[in-house]
Amino acid sequence: MSAVEPISTPPVTPVSQAKPLTRADLDRMPDDGYRYELIDGSLLMTPSRSWNHQDVAGNLFIHLRQTCPPELYVMIAPFDVVLADDTVMIPDLLVARRDAFTKRDLPGPPLLAVEVLSPSTRRFDLMVKFSRLEAAGCAAYWVVDPDTPSLIAWELRDGAYVQVAKVTGDEVARLTSPYEVSVRPTDLIS
């Protein structure tokens, strides 16, 4: 397969609104290829993902599914994580107890949320999603950068995220939350 040319994508776009929005407002958003998320009542819109982004997310999904214990479940985006009536996020990948899912969403924080960084979402993923998932009690948060390739992993300890791994290229992250798994960033690139 030939290399895919990097493309410029528009940034995360806050949508102008007169009042804080809720899950009911989010349900009325069009199915137009954009990803709509709600953070503390503010609507954010991001473009559909690039080929590199989807490739890395898909490869990590397969790897996590193959190593996942039966009582847990790995889900790939788009799938809503409802942290509050005014906060609905869509991590690129998430892991939660099987019995915690509904057919519509995950009502509460996952055990693991993973974001694959894109030029348009990098700051949002590293700042807003990081802090919101930390405050909600998400046990582990990972970000994967397909351009480097690299992975940074944090685990929640005493209410705050602590970095437990930062690997690049062929280095291996040996992680224990939400279950034992090893990840080599170069293995996520096709």
N, C-alpha and C positions, 0 to 999 in steps of 0.2 A: 504494500500500500504506500502511496506517495505521502510525503509530509503534508500536513494540512497547514495552509497559510494562516497566520494569526489575523484576526479581524478586530476592528474597533467596535465595541458595543456601547450603547448608551448607558449611563450610570443608573443607579437606583434612583427612582423618581418619586419624591413625595407628591401625593395628589392633593391639590387644594381642596379644602373642605371647610364648612361653616361650623361644624361641631364634632366632638369626638365620635368615632364610629364604633360599632359593635359587630359581633359575629353575624347578626342578621343582615347588616349592611354589606358585609363581605360576601355573603351568599348571593347577593344580587349582582356581583361583578360579572362582566361578560367572559365567555370562554373564547378568548381572542389570542392565545399564545403567550400572553404575559403572565407572570406570576405575581399575584396580589397577596400581600401579607399585612397584618395589622399589628402595630406595636404601640401599646398604650393609647389606643384610639386613633392613631395616625395611620393612614393608608399608604403603603409603599408599593410601587410597581417596578418589577425588573423584567428585562427582555428574556426571551427563551434562551437557553444555554447553547454555547458553541460546541462544535464537534469534540474538541479536546476535553472540555469540561464533562460532557456526557460519557466519553470514553473512560476517563478516570473514575467517575462515579459508578459506572457500570462494572468496571473491573474490581473496584473495592466492594461493591455490593455482592458480586459472586464470591469473592474471598471471604467476606464476613458471613455470608449464608452457609458456606461450606464448613465453617468452624463454629457456628452458632449452636449452643446447647438447645435441646428441644423445648424448654420452658420459655425461651426468649424468641423474638421474631425480628428480623431485619426488614425494614421497609425503605424503598427508594422513592424519591420525590416524583411527582407532587403528592403529598399527603399532609394534611393539617395536623399541627400540634397546638392544642388550645391551652394556653397558660392562664388565660383570664378571658372574660367576655370581650375585653378590648385588646387582647393580644393573641393573635393566631399566626404562628410561624410555619414555614415550610423548609425544614432542613433538607439538604441533598440526600442524606441517609440518616436513618435513626434506628435505634434498637430499644425495645421495651419488652416487658413481660407480655406473653401472648394474650393473657386474660385482661390486659389493660387497654387493648385496642377496641374500638367500636368499628362498625362497618364504615363509618363516616370520618373518624378522626382518632387521635390519641388525646383524651382529656387529661392533661397534666404533663409534666416534664418526662421526656424519655430517659432511659438509663445512659444512652449515648446519642449525641447529635454530631453529625459530620457535615462540614461545608467544604466544597471544592472551590478554591478561590478563583475569581474571574476579575479582570481589570475593573469591571463595573461594580462589583460587590465587595471587593477586598476590604475596604475600610468599614463597611457596614457589618460584614461577617466578623471582623476582628475586634470591633468595638461594641456595636449595638447588640448583635446577637449574642456575643460572648457575655456581656453584662446581664442581659435579660435572662439567658439560660442559667447563668450562675445564680442570680437572684431567685429563680424559680426552683432551684434544687436539682438541676440536671446533673447526674453523677459524673459524666465525662463529656468533654467537648474536644473534637479534633478538627484541624484545618489541614487540607492538602493543597499544595501549590503545584499544579501540573507543569508550570513553566520551569521550575527549578530542577527536577521534582523534589518535593520535600513534604514532611509531615510534622506537625506540632500537636502534641496531646496534653490536655490538662485534666486533672481529676479534682473533684470537689472534696475539700478537707476543711472541716470546721467552718463551713459556709462560704469558703472562698476557693477559687480555682488555683491549683498549684501545677506548674508545668512538670510533667513526668517524662516527656520524651521530646526530642527535637532531632530529626534525622534527615539526611539529604542523600540522594542518589542511591547507592547500593547499601547504605547503612540500614540496619534492621531495628525497628522499634518493637520491643517486647512489652506488650501492654496487658494489664490484668483487669481493667474495668471497661465494660461490664462483664467480660470473660477473658480468659487468656487467649491472646492472638498475637502473632508476629506480622509486621507489615514492613515491606521494603518498597520505598517510593518508586523505584524504577520498574518494579513489577506491575505497577498500576498504569503504565504507559504502553499502549499497543504499538 
